Amino acid sequence: MRPRFDGERLSYGLRQNLSKVFRAVAAGLDDTELPVRVHAALTLTEMVSSHDSVKAAVSPQVGKVIQGLVRIHYTCWRENLSSRRPAEAFR
């Protein structure tokens, strides 16, 4: 069954489907590509706020998840800063 959008949240139908999506998103946090990690972090944030079972699954690992999110944020900031010309970096 494909996820359905019903207003503010996705409905996965079966708990196993939500579990599969959660595991795939969690694996995305460790991907080598920055865009994949960013999208995984955004998706995980939405899943935690929308599904109590995901919140319960993430709770024991919240320290690791937050460290990962901070690492992603720092990497984005560093890449953004390094992509600018020196004069633009401090405007």
Order of alpha helices (4+ residues) and beta strands (2+ residues): beta-beta-alpha-alpha-alpha-alpha
